[in-house]
Amino acid sequence: MGFILTTPLYYVNDKPHLGSVYTTIICDSIARYKRLKGEKVLFITGVDEHGLKIQRTANEKGVSPEDHCNEISEIYKRNWLEWNITFDKFIRTTSKQHEKVVHEFYQRVKASDDIYMGEQKGWYCVGCEEFKENPENSPFHQCPIHKKNLEWKNESNLFFRLSKYQKEIEDLLKDPNFVEPKERRNEIINFVSKGLKDFSISRKNLSWGIKVPDEPSHTFYVWFDALLGYISAISLDDKNNSLDLSINSGWPADLHLIGKDILRFHAIYWPAMLISAGLKPPKKIIGHGFLTREGQKMGKSLGNILDPNYLISKYGKESVKWFLLKDISLGSDGDFQDRRFVDIVNNDLANTIGNLLNRTSSMSRKWFDNKTPLILNHDSNEISKLSKEIVQRYLYHFDNYKIDKALNEILSYAISVNLYLNEKEPWKLIKDENNINDVKIIIYNVLEATRIIGLLLQPILPELSLKISSQLGDLSFINGNWIKKLEWGLLPFSSDLPAPMPIMNKLDYE
Ligand code: MSP
């Protein structure tokens, strides 16, 4: 099946916000990058539709949970298409196929003697769908994330023997690559070292969920149900969909990319559930940071939520992608400030990259009959050498999911090429006939550098990338081996250059 990567399955209590867009565009860039390198990829996303939170949201709206879920799931799917997200599977946890897999998985865990009936008492956050430890540490028993009152629960639930897997989880965490970034891994190791406690995997008196086969008054706990979406998604579209088929089709996942708030579920509960069922844990989990807006947490009550659709219509999706992926390092928190966003996009994309291509293409057209220059050979020079180094570093960073570093390599290359052009001043050299060969080499170098810059942008900004190659008259863009095309010297000599148009318009603040 190739490389399997997933976003979280988003709660359908509301339509997507910038946080969910953030996770999904990171995954999309990784999926595109891997495909460009020739790897087979299965990119899974979807929605988490069950549980108390969704049931209450539907009740408050006065609609059935089914209707509510249908509406919001559709919005999610449409939204991802608008963002040009190349997901392969979109799993809904209310689908029959998913329910089947949950039942099959439950039987395996039960057969391992890891399920028992117990008493669940504690403070529950409906927003997180999670029992909170030490609620006495937070004022008025409030959830520190949702700032809403916790609810006291006391009921008989089915429990999963997490405590049995203490050693296995500790061993998994010894691998420094299993959870990233490092600080998050340390938090998880610290939590595990205090001793894992069994957790409840069913709810009583909650109708909006998958029924537990042998306990008709219980539905599965929404997290037990939702995590399995990563597996049911794999065989979702096969008419024989089943747990076994999903497993035989490529499980385990290579990468779960999630927010830091849900790391515990992914790095502890989920691997233990899988081991109990005789399955392999995921290979890697990255917990990214949180986005704030002008320094404040985004929230409906604060009235500062950034609507992704507004951002698309006002600025265009690729501007937003560039900013979020280049300016925030994966794992750190990031702040969305309007002014900084506009400045970065204008400087990086419109000026540094866009103008470089535009003015060089204009010079080439003017001096060389609307064509790229005809040079005699590709002797190694400062720009070609730099290109090789930049490409190597970019690939290294991307392979290690340091996407911001990879993108900063592109930018630093574009800055160096601009400097080179300004220092060489071909517009002065051209005045003397004897310099013609030098001018040709300078112009070729810059155009060839922009071709490579365009290719390096392809996993992140496919539309801008396509504009750059069209501007260069480079028709080989769609086909061919991407890695090979990153080699220096492939821009043909004396080939037609179309009339330049700005590849990126400058953004305005208001
Ligand atoms: N349904 C669960 C996930 C189940 S996975 C089997 C869930 N859904 S969620 O919709 O609440 O959150 C989805 C993701 O969005 C999480 O990774 C969360 O960290 C992320 N974000 C929510 N708010 C965010 C920001 N403000 N910034 C960045 N990401 C944030 O949890």
Residues whose N, C-alpha, C, O or C-beta is under 5 A from the ligand:
A	BS01	MSP	P8 L9 Y10 Y11 G19 S20 Y22 D48 A226 L227 I258 G259 K260 D261 I262 G289 F290 L291
